[in-house]
């Protein structure tokens, strides 16, 4: 009995009773439990244990957990050998949050399953997926209870059944890493390394390494960190090289490009062989590829270009303005950005001989121009990025506002515009619109663009509007806005609920420390830091001591790690003790809705963005 059957029986029943027909796509969760039971009884089938079990499953899928549990219990009372009903009962308990009860019930399910498999050997073979699901679900339920050792045991049981499941392998690695079980991780990787898959001729480790070649999963970071903690860094290099050769042999061009990027990054950071790393990345840039940058190889080229831009920048600065070597690396940076236009027909002495895009490498080029005193060229590099950030903030999509703030922060950092840089970070900090309210708010989902439109309408509708100069303080809040709770307060009191609610000042920051900090974080947080070499990153979602590099793209450090950077004591090469750093201001209260903190005062976001437009001429 499933969703389709339930709907179909409802159609037939209503037709015979001359009632209005129902739609074919009626959602199961909208059907009441009494109606499901009515439909189940209508064909007058014998109410066996199997019948009750099938009805229970439909009830569970419809969200009627209490009724489902009752039906599963009836099924088992009629036929205690129904291991499927026992498993369904366990799942129902888990859905109700009763994980201990679910685990105990699932143990009984496994016992019944094994007994049935002994009587019918083919069953264990044909129903292998059921056994896998039993282990995997128990692993997740143990995690819910905080029993990581129990979870690891269950996930390992599932992995024995399907040893090539990449999602399960990564899940287990993440848990082991969170528990600092680095040696156990290396033992697991070694076991995978020697387990050759007959049909491919390569190991399970090669297979999963190729599977997670992109940087949006923590596989590379976990492997590198565990290898460093156990003194086996060469294991990482050997695995990348082996996986790269296998990808090339199978003509997996995109995967090979991504793995080549990782080889360069490992060579740069852990062997500190800058020359060799540059050679590896430049090979990626010289490889022919599909025009679509979303392709794997296209993405590898983007990542390689970013790393190369930092190296070229450092070498140019070290060589010094006006030297032949510096000019060479400026030329290389221009080529990375694909922006050189010296052969343009309408080129004049008054025009900047470049047409710039919003590539990240162009930001680094602009930084180099600024430091070398080429202000006009630097401005052109930064301007398109400023416009892009402004576009994010003024479009109709509220979900990308954080990207606009982040983009502006990156550009203004390189452009050395500290007042506007501080303002950008104030918008990444806690704001009034981030506050969680008990009741639905009419302003929910409102983005900066909508706030700007609203304020513009208010201005146009206002009579007797007075002229104000550029330095005037913002207009006082309206009566409606002033009636909202004071934003500096950290506790609110409700008439019906006297509990004190503390404001944790959560904001939109998503940076992670790129050092080697050992701050404990949640499992889900590991996935936020893709290409760091330390998976125990400290992350910021609210104001906290945060130090951004003024010369590297998206590199930040916590208080502890910045000391290691400046003393050149990090165990891997990232950033430079010679670089400058920007200390993000710590915010102690939420900004008023629609406001930004500029030069110590709250002003409307609209006014701030208008100022940026005028400053950058767009």
PLY file of the C-alpha trace (Angstrom):
ply
format ascii 1.0
element vertex 618
property float x
property float y
property float z
element edge 617
property int vertex1
property int vertex2
end_header
0.00 0.00 0.00
1.60 3.28 -1.09
0.74 6.87 -1.97
-0.45 6.06 -5.48
-2.60 3.12 -4.34
-4.14 5.17 -1.52
-5.02 7.97 -3.93
-6.38 5.54 -6.50
-8.61 3.80 -3.97
-9.92 7.17 -2.85
-10.79 7.97 -6.47
-12.68 4.70 -6.98
-14.48 4.97 -3.64
-15.61 8.55 -4.28
-16.73 7.65 -7.81
-18.94 4.81 -6.51
-20.40 7.13 -3.89
-21.07 9.82 -6.57
-18.76 12.30 -4.85
-16.51 14.86 -6.51
-13.32 13.27 -7.91
-9.93 14.04 -6.37
-6.75 15.03 -8.13
-4.20 12.36 -9.03
-1.38 14.28 -7.36
-3.00 14.68 -3.95
-0.16 14.83 -1.38
-0.13 11.99 1.11
0.60 14.23 4.09
-2.72 16.05 3.50
-4.77 12.88 4.02
-6.07 12.38 7.55
-5.21 9.18 9.41
-8.89 8.22 9.67
-9.29 8.53 5.90
-6.20 6.34 5.25
-7.59 3.67 7.57
-10.99 3.96 5.89
-9.47 3.45 2.46
-7.34 0.53 3.71
-10.41 -1.27 5.09
-12.62 -0.58 2.09
-11.41 -3.52 -0.14
-12.12 -5.81 2.84
-8.78 -7.60 2.69
-7.89 -9.96 5.51
-6.23 -7.98 8.31
-3.05 -10.01 8.59
0.24 -8.84 10.07
1.43 -7.89 6.61
-1.75 -5.82 6.06
-1.20 -3.88 9.27
2.46 -3.41 8.38
1.63 -1.88 4.99
-1.01 0.39 6.47
1.48 1.48 9.13
4.03 2.45 6.50
1.52 4.68 4.70
0.52 6.27 7.99
4.17 6.94 8.81
4.88 8.48 5.41
1.81 10.68 5.89
3.25 11.92 9.17
0.79 10.13 11.48
3.46 8.62 13.71
1.30 7.60 16.68
-1.18 5.76 14.44
1.72 4.18 12.50
3.32 2.85 15.68
0.00 1.36 16.77
-0.38 -0.39 13.40
3.20 -1.72 13.44
2.63 -3.11 16.93
-0.56 -4.85 15.75
1.37 -6.35 12.84
4.06 -7.76 15.14
1.45 -9.10 17.54
-0.09 -11.09 14.69
3.26 -12.18 13.20
6.38 -11.71 15.30
8.65 -12.78 12.41
7.89 -9.67 10.33
11.29 -8.00 10.48
10.16 -5.31 8.04
7.43 -4.30 10.46
9.99 -4.28 13.27
12.26 -2.02 11.24
9.34 0.24 10.35
8.53 0.54 14.03
12.14 1.57 14.77
12.04 4.23 12.06
8.78 5.56 13.48
10.30 5.87 16.94
13.27 7.75 15.47
10.94 10.08 13.58
9.35 10.88 16.93
12.77 11.62 18.43
12.89 8.47 20.57
16.32 7.35 19.41
17.15 4.97 22.26
13.88 3.14 21.69
14.58 3.14 17.96
18.04 1.60 18.46
16.72 -1.16 20.72
13.95 -1.95 18.25
16.37 -2.01 15.31
18.57 -4.53 17.15
15.56 -6.84 17.31
15.01 -6.18 13.61
18.56 -7.25 12.76
18.18 -10.42 14.83
15.00 -11.36 12.98
16.60 -10.46 9.66
19.59 -12.73 10.35
17.29 -15.58 11.37
15.28 -15.21 8.16
18.51 -15.04 6.12
19.74 -18.31 7.69
16.58 -20.05 6.51
16.89 -18.47 3.06
20.54 -17.70 2.10
19.41 -15.92 -1.07
17.56 -13.36 1.05
20.73 -11.98 2.60
22.22 -11.58 -0.87
19.13 -10.07 -2.49
18.22 -7.81 0.43
21.72 -6.52 1.13
20.50 -2.94 0.96
18.18 -3.55 3.93
21.10 -4.62 6.07
23.06 -1.57 4.91
20.17 0.74 5.82
19.89 -0.86 9.27
23.53 -0.03 10.04
23.40 3.45 8.53
20.23 4.47 10.36
21.63 3.25 13.67
24.75 5.29 12.98
22.70 8.45 12.53
20.58 7.72 15.62
23.71 7.24 17.70
24.95 10.60 16.45
21.69 12.18 17.58
22.33 10.75 21.04
25.93 11.98 21.05
27.32 8.44 21.05
30.04 8.84 18.41
31.73 5.52 19.21
28.44 3.72 18.60
27.93 5.70 15.41
31.41 4.82 14.14
30.79 1.13 14.81
27.50 1.17 12.90
28.87 3.16 9.95
31.78 0.73 9.69
29.24 -2.09 9.57
27.47 -0.35 6.70
30.80 0.23 4.92
31.58 -3.50 4.99
28.41 -4.08 2.97
29.03 -1.29 0.45
32.76 -0.45 0.73
32.71 1.81 -2.34
29.97 4.18 -1.14
31.69 7.62 -1.29
29.11 9.46 0.84
29.45 6.90 3.63
33.25 7.02 3.46
33.22 10.80 3.80
30.65 10.67 6.61
32.86 8.28 8.57
36.00 10.36 7.93
34.24 13.50 9.17
33.17 11.82 12.42
36.61 10.31 13.04
38.24 13.67 12.39
35.88 15.45 14.74
36.97 12.99 17.42
40.67 13.62 16.62
41.14 9.97 15.65
43.84 10.74 13.11
45.59 7.36 13.28
42.28 5.59 12.76
41.71 7.75 9.70
45.12 6.84 8.29
44.48 3.14 8.97
41.19 3.41 7.10
42.86 5.21 4.17
45.64 2.61 4.05
43.07 -0.18 3.93
41.39 1.56 1.02
44.74 2.10 -0.72
45.54 -1.63 -0.92
41.98 -2.65 -1.86
42.13 -2.74 -5.67
38.85 -2.78 -7.58
39.12 -5.55 -10.24
37.01 -3.83 -12.89
38.97 -0.55 -12.73
42.44 -1.74 -11.76
42.68 1.12 -9.22
42.15 1.20 -5.47
39.14 2.35 -3.51
41.23 5.28 -2.27
41.92 6.43 -5.82
38.22 6.14 -6.62
37.08 8.26 -3.68
39.91 10.78 -4.17
38.74 11.35 -7.74
35.14 11.55 -6.52
36.00 14.41 -4.15
38.40 16.29 -6.40
36.29 19.44 -6.12
37.00 21.71 -3.14
33.40 21.86 -1.87
33.91 18.75 0.29
36.35 18.38 3.22
38.00 15.18 1.95
41.33 16.76 0.97
41.50 18.79 4.18
40.76 15.81 6.41
43.36 13.63 4.70
46.06 16.32 4.82
45.40 17.24 8.44
45.35 13.61 9.59
48.54 12.84 7.66
50.29 15.84 9.19
49.22 14.86 12.71
50.58 11.33 12.20
53.76 12.33 10.37
52.69 10.82 7.04
52.44 13.79 4.69
54.10 11.89 1.84
51.09 9.57 1.89
49.02 12.52 0.66
51.37 13.37 -2.19
51.64 9.73 -3.32
47.84 9.39 -3.31
47.30 12.57 -5.34
49.92 11.53 -7.90
48.47 8.01 -8.20
44.93 9.37 -8.54
46.11 11.93 -11.10
47.79 9.25 -13.24
44.66 7.10 -13.07
42.49 10.03 -14.17
44.74 10.75 -17.13
44.76 7.07 -18.12
40.95 7.06 -18.16
40.86 10.40 -20.03
39.11 12.14 -17.12
40.47 15.52 -18.15
38.48 17.60 -15.68
39.26 15.38 -12.70
42.93 15.34 -13.70
42.94 19.15 -13.78
41.45 19.36 -10.30
43.91 16.83 -8.88
46.77 18.70 -10.50
45.62 21.82 -8.68
45.71 19.93 -5.36
49.19 18.61 -6.18
50.37 22.17 -6.73
48.74 23.34 -3.50
50.32 20.49 -1.52
53.72 21.19 -3.10
53.42 24.89 -2.28
52.15 24.60 1.29
53.91 21.51 2.64
57.06 21.19 0.56
57.31 24.98 0.33
58.54 24.49 -3.22
57.10 27.64 -4.78
58.90 27.19 -8.11
57.55 23.65 -8.59
54.02 24.67 -7.54
53.99 27.55 -10.01
55.09 25.19 -12.78
52.24 22.77 -11.93
49.63 25.54 -11.90
50.92 27.15 -15.08
50.57 23.78 -16.81
46.86 23.84 -15.89
46.51 27.33 -17.37
48.12 26.16 -20.61
45.80 23.16 -20.97
43.12 23.49 -23.63
39.66 23.29 -22.12
35.96 23.70 -22.83
34.76 27.29 -23.05
32.34 26.75 -20.17
34.05 27.79 -16.94
31.63 25.60 -14.97
33.42 22.54 -16.30
35.78 20.71 -13.95
38.86 21.81 -15.86
37.55 25.34 -16.10
37.12 25.39 -12.34
40.64 24.00 -11.85
41.95 26.85 -13.98
40.10 29.41 -11.84
41.58 28.01 -8.62
45.06 27.75 -10.13
44.82 31.33 -11.40
43.98 32.62 -7.92
46.96 30.85 -6.38
49.25 32.02 -9.18
48.09 35.61 -8.78
49.22 35.64 -5.15
52.63 34.21 -6.04
53.08 36.67 -8.94
52.07 39.54 -6.63
54.61 38.57 -3.97
57.39 38.19 -6.53
56.61 41.57 -8.10
56.57 43.34 -4.73
59.82 41.65 -3.72
61.47 42.70 -7.00
60.30 46.30 -6.60
58.58 48.83 -8.83
60.26 49.54 -12.16
62.37 46.38 -12.28
62.29 44.05 -15.23
61.18 41.20 -12.97
58.28 43.20 -11.54
57.13 44.16 -15.05
57.25 40.47 -16.01
54.93 39.47 -13.16
52.58 42.39 -13.84
52.33 41.07 -17.40
51.62 37.57 -16.06
48.88 38.95 -13.80
47.35 40.79 -16.74
47.29 37.57 -18.74
45.64 35.68 -15.87
42.84 38.22 -15.93
42.63 38.05 -19.74
42.27 41.82 -19.82
45.17 43.15 -21.86
43.91 45.30 -24.73
46.94 47.16 -26.08
45.93 46.31 -29.62
42.61 48.14 -29.37
42.05 50.39 -32.43
40.64 53.31 -30.44
43.38 53.28 -27.79
44.56 56.77 -26.82
46.99 58.11 -24.26
44.08 59.32 -22.11
42.52 55.88 -21.91
43.61 53.17 -19.52
44.96 50.42 -21.82
42.94 47.71 -20.09
39.30 46.64 -19.96
38.76 44.95 -16.63
36.33 42.26 -15.49
35.29 40.91 -12.11
37.82 38.07 -11.97
39.43 37.67 -8.55
42.84 37.86 -10.20
41.97 41.40 -11.34
41.65 42.37 -7.67
45.22 41.23 -7.04
46.38 43.12 -10.13
44.63 46.24 -8.84
46.33 45.84 -5.47
49.72 45.63 -7.18
48.95 48.73 -9.25
47.94 50.61 -6.07
51.11 49.70 -4.22
53.19 50.73 -7.24
51.41 54.10 -7.43
49.46 53.36 -10.63
46.23 54.74 -9.15
44.34 55.09 -12.43
44.90 51.46 -13.42
44.15 50.28 -9.86
40.86 52.18 -9.84
39.75 50.53 -13.06
40.55 47.12 -11.63
38.46 47.74 -8.53
35.54 49.65 -10.07
33.83 46.70 -11.77
34.00 44.72 -8.53
32.46 47.59 -6.56
29.65 47.76 -9.11
29.07 44.00 -8.85
28.75 44.23 -5.07
26.33 47.14 -5.45
24.28 45.14 -7.99
23.93 42.25 -5.53
22.61 44.64 -2.88
20.08 46.42 -5.09
18.56 43.53 -7.05
15.31 41.73 -6.20
17.00 38.71 -4.63
17.48 39.02 -0.84
19.43 35.75 -0.65
22.53 37.21 -2.31
22.91 40.34 -0.17
25.65 38.67 1.89
27.57 38.12 -1.35
27.34 41.84 -2.03
28.69 42.72 1.41
31.49 40.14 1.06
32.41 41.40 -2.41
32.59 45.00 -1.22
34.67 43.97 1.80
37.17 42.15 -0.44
37.53 45.05 -2.88
37.65 47.86 -0.31
40.32 45.92 1.59
42.59 45.86 -1.46
41.65 49.43 -2.38
42.73 50.62 1.10
39.39 52.38 1.70
39.21 51.74 5.46
36.04 53.78 6.31
33.99 51.96 3.68
35.68 48.66 4.56
34.57 49.08 8.18
31.06 49.83 6.92
30.98 46.65 4.82
31.91 44.50 7.80
29.30 46.21 9.95
26.72 44.87 7.49
28.19 41.37 7.80
27.75 41.64 11.54
24.46 41.48 13.47
21.57 43.45 11.99
18.02 43.99 13.18
16.55 41.98 10.30
18.46 38.91 11.52
16.56 38.86 14.81
14.29 35.85 15.24
10.78 36.82 16.23
8.09 34.61 17.72
5.42 36.00 15.39
5.56 36.25 11.62
6.98 39.58 10.48
5.74 41.46 7.45
9.33 42.47 6.77
10.60 38.87 6.63
12.70 38.29 3.52
13.11 42.02 2.85
16.43 42.74 1.21
18.59 45.85 0.98
17.12 46.71 -2.41
13.61 46.66 -0.97
14.71 48.81 1.95
16.23 51.30 -0.48
13.02 51.40 -2.57
10.92 51.85 0.57
13.03 54.75 1.80
12.99 56.33 -1.65
9.18 56.17 -1.71
9.03 57.73 1.74
11.23 60.57 0.56
9.13 61.20 -2.53
5.87 61.11 -0.56
7.14 63.42 2.18
5.87 67.00 2.01
8.03 69.93 2.92
11.19 67.91 2.59
14.16 69.95 3.73
17.49 70.19 2.02
20.35 68.64 3.99
24.09 68.69 3.40
26.18 65.56 2.79
27.45 65.46 6.37
24.03 65.81 8.01
22.99 63.18 10.50
20.38 60.62 9.32
16.70 61.44 9.77
15.34 60.19 13.11
13.44 56.92 13.07
9.74 56.99 12.30
7.24 56.33 15.10
6.71 52.79 13.81
10.45 52.07 13.71
11.07 53.73 17.07
8.46 51.50 18.68
10.62 48.42 18.01
12.74 47.05 20.92
15.97 48.91 21.57
18.66 47.20 19.53
21.34 47.62 22.20
19.35 45.50 24.64
20.29 41.84 24.87
17.15 40.61 26.63
13.44 40.91 25.81
10.40 40.12 27.90
7.14 38.78 26.48
3.80 39.23 28.21
3.04 35.53 28.04
6.56 34.19 28.44
8.76 35.72 31.12
11.90 33.86 30.06
14.91 36.04 29.30
16.10 35.73 25.71
19.77 36.53 25.21
20.83 38.07 21.90
23.86 36.13 20.66
24.60 38.79 18.03
24.70 36.26 15.19
25.45 37.84 11.82
26.26 36.88 8.23
30.01 36.30 8.52
31.18 33.04 7.02
34.96 33.28 7.31
37.04 30.47 8.73
40.50 30.72 10.22
43.10 29.58 7.71
45.66 28.79 10.39
46.02 25.79 12.65
43.65 26.70 15.47
42.20 23.89 17.58
38.83 25.40 18.35
36.09 22.77 18.57
33.29 23.19 16.03
30.15 21.34 14.96
30.40 18.56 12.38
28.42 20.56 9.83
30.89 23.44 10.14
33.70 21.31 8.70
32.04 21.56 5.29
32.44 25.34 5.29
36.21 25.35 4.94
37.02 23.52 1.72
40.68 24.12 0.93
42.21 24.84 4.30
44.82 22.42 5.59
43.33 22.45 9.09
39.79 21.14 9.36
39.42 22.29 12.94
38.95 25.84 11.72
37.52 28.53 13.88
34.52 30.09 12.11
32.84 33.42 12.53
29.13 34.09 12.22
29.25 37.01 14.62
31.81 39.71 15.50
34.93 38.19 16.99
38.66 38.87 16.76
39.28 38.43 13.03
42.37 39.44 11.06
42.09 39.66 7.26
45.20 39.63 5.07
45.54 42.85 3.06
47.36 41.04 0.22
45.82 37.53 0.00
42.36 36.67 -1.29
39.96 35.48 1.43
42.65 34.61 3.96
41.80 35.27 7.62
43.23 34.32 11.01
42.09 34.20 14.61
44.03 35.84 17.47
46.14 32.75 18.12
47.00 31.92 14.52
47.90 35.49 13.52
50.77 35.28 16.02
52.04 32.12 14.30
51.79 33.79 10.90
53.70 36.88 11.94
56.44 34.76 13.55
56.51 32.43 10.51
55.74 29.41 12.72
52.80 27.87 10.84
53.59 24.25 9.86
52.54 24.98 6.28
53.00 27.87 3.86
49.98 30.12 3.61
50.07 33.91 3.57
53.32 35.64 4.62
54.65 37.29 7.77
55.56 40.25 5.52
51.93 40.91 4.62
49.75 43.51 6.33
46.53 42.63 8.14
43.21 44.36 8.73
41.57 43.88 12.13
37.82 43.64 11.63
36.08 45.92 14.16
34.19 44.05 16.86
30.53 45.05 17.02
28.74 45.07 20.37
25.16 45.74 19.25
22.87 45.19 16.31
22.51 47.79 13.60
19.13 49.40 13.12
17.18 47.93 10.22
18.33 49.39 6.92
21.32 51.17 8.44
25.09 50.84 8.10
27.82 51.96 10.50
29.91 54.51 8.59
32.62 56.53 10.35
31.12 55.69 13.71
27.56 56.74 12.85
24.55 54.81 11.60
23.40 56.06 8.20
20.88 54.54 5.73
22.35 51.82 3.52
20.94 53.69 0.53
22.95 56.79 1.35
26.08 54.72 1.82
25.65 52.94 -1.53
24.90 56.25 -3.25
28.18 57.55 -1.87
30.04 54.53 -3.28
28.44 55.09 -6.69
29.59 58.69 -6.76
33.05 57.79 -5.47
33.52 55.08 -8.13
31.67 56.80 -11.01
29.01 54.27 -11.98
0 1
1 2
2 3
3 4
4 5
5 6
6 7
7 8
8 9
9 10
10 11
11 12
12 13
13 14
14 15
15 16
16 17
17 18
18 19
19 20
20 21
21 22
22 23
23 24
24 25
25 26
26 27
27 28
28 29
29 30
30 31
31 32
32 33
33 34
34 35
35 36
36 37
37 38
38 39
39 40
40 41
41 42
42 43
43 44
44 45
45 46
46 47
47 48
48 49
49 50
50 51
51 52
52 53
53 54
54 55
55 56
56 57
57 58
58 59
59 60
60 61
61 62
62 63
63 64
64 65
65 66
66 67
67 68
68 69
69 70
70 71
71 72
72 73
73 74
74 75
75 76
76 77
77 78
78 79
79 80
80 81
81 82
82 83
83 84
84 85
85 86
86 87
87 88
88 89
89 90
90 91
91 92
92 93
93 94
94 95
95 96
96 97
97 98
98 99
99 100
100 101
101 102
102 103
103 104
104 105
105 106
106 107
107 108
108 109
109 110
110 111
111 112
112 113
113 114
114 115
115 116
116 117
117 118
118 119
119 120
120 121
121 122
122 123
123 124
124 125
125 126
126 127
127 128
128 129
129 130
130 131
131 132
132 133
133 134
134 135
135 136
136 137
137 138
138 139
139 140
140 141
141 142
142 143
143 144
144 145
145 146
146 147
147 148
148 149
149 150
150 151
151 152
152 153
153 154
154 155
155 156
156 157
157 158
158 159
159 160
160 161
161 162
162 163
163 164
164 165
165 166
166 167
167 168
168 169
169 170
170 171
171 172
172 173
173 174
174 175
175 176
176 177
177 178
178 179
179 180
180 181
181 182
182 183
183 184
184 185
185 186
186 187
187 188
188 189
189 190
190 191
191 192
192 193
193 194
194 195
195 196
196 197
197 198
198 199
199 200
200 201
201 202
202 203
203 204
204 205
205 206
206 207
207 208
208 209
209 210
210 211
211 212
212 213
213 214
214 215
215 216
216 217
217 218
218 219
219 220
220 221
221 222
222 223
223 224
224 225
225 226
226 227
227 228
228 229
229 230
230 231
231 232
232 233
233 234
234 235
235 236
236 237
237 238
238 239
239 240
240 241
241 242
242 243
243 244
244 245
245 246
246 247
247 248
248 249
249 250
250 251
251 252
252 253
253 254
254 255
255 256
256 257
257 258
258 259
259 260
260 261
261 262
262 263
263 264
264 265
265 266
266 267
267 268
268 269
269 270
270 271
271 272
272 273
273 274
274 275
275 276
276 277
277 278
278 279
279 280
280 281
281 282
282 283
283 284
284 285
285 286
286 287
287 288
288 289
289 290
290 291
291 292
292 293
293 294
294 295
295 296
296 297
297 298
298 299
299 300
300 301
301 302
302 303
303 304
304 305
305 306
306 307
307 308
308 309
309 310
310 311
311 312
312 313
313 314
314 315
315 316
316 317
317 318
318 319
319 320
320 321
321 322
322 323
323 324
324 325
325 326
326 327
327 328
328 329
329 330
330 331
331 332
332 333
333 334
334 335
335 336
336 337
337 338
338 339
339 340
340 341
341 342
342 343
343 344
344 345
345 346
346 347
347 348
348 349
349 350
350 351
351 352
352 353
353 354
354 355
355 356
356 357
357 358
358 359
359 360
360 361
361 362
362 363
363 364
364 365
365 366
366 367
367 368
368 369
369 370
370 371
371 372
372 373
373 374
374 375
375 376
376 377
377 378
378 379
379 380
380 381
381 382
382 383
383 384
384 385
385 386
386 387
387 388
388 389
389 390
390 391
391 392
392 393
393 394
394 395
395 396
396 397
397 398
398 399
399 400
400 401
401 402
402 403
403 404
404 405
405 406
406 407
407 408
408 409
409 410
410 411
411 412
412 413
413 414
414 415
415 416
416 417
417 418
418 419
419 420
420 421
421 422
422 423
423 424
424 425
425 426
426 427
427 428
428 429
429 430
430 431
431 432
432 433
433 434
434 435
435 436
436 437
437 438
438 439
439 440
440 441
441 442
442 443
443 444
444 445
445 446
446 447
447 448
448 449
449 450
450 451
451 452
452 453
453 454
454 455
455 456
456 457
457 458
458 459
459 460
460 461
461 462
462 463
463 464
464 465
465 466
466 467
467 468
468 469
469 470
470 471
471 472
472 473
473 474
474 475
475 476
476 477
477 478
478 479
479 480
480 481
481 482
482 483
483 484
484 485
485 486
486 487
487 488
488 489
489 490
490 491
491 492
492 493
493 494
494 495
495 496
496 497
497 498
498 499
499 500
500 501
501 502
502 503
503 504
504 505
505 506
506 507
507 508
508 509
509 510
510 511
511 512
512 513
513 514
514 515
515 516
516 517
517 518
518 519
519 520
520 521
521 522
522 523
523 524
524 525
525 526
526 527
527 528
528 529
529 530
530 531
531 532
532 533
533 534
534 535
535 536
536 537
537 538
538 539
539 540
540 541
541 542
542 543
543 544
544 545
545 546
546 547
547 548
548 549
549 550
550 551
551 552
552 553
553 554
554 555
555 556
556 557
557 558
558 559
559 560
560 561
561 562
562 563
563 564
564 565
565 566
566 567
567 568
568 569
569 570
570 571
571 572
572 573
573 574
574 575
575 576
576 577
577 578
578 579
579 580
580 581
581 582
582 583
583 584
584 585
585 586
586 587
587 588
588 589
589 590
590 591
591 592
592 593
593 594
594 595
595 596
596 597
597 598
598 599
599 600
600 601
601 602
602 603
603 604
604 605
605 606
606 607
607 608
608 609
609 610
610 611
611 612
612 613
613 614
614 615
615 616
616 617
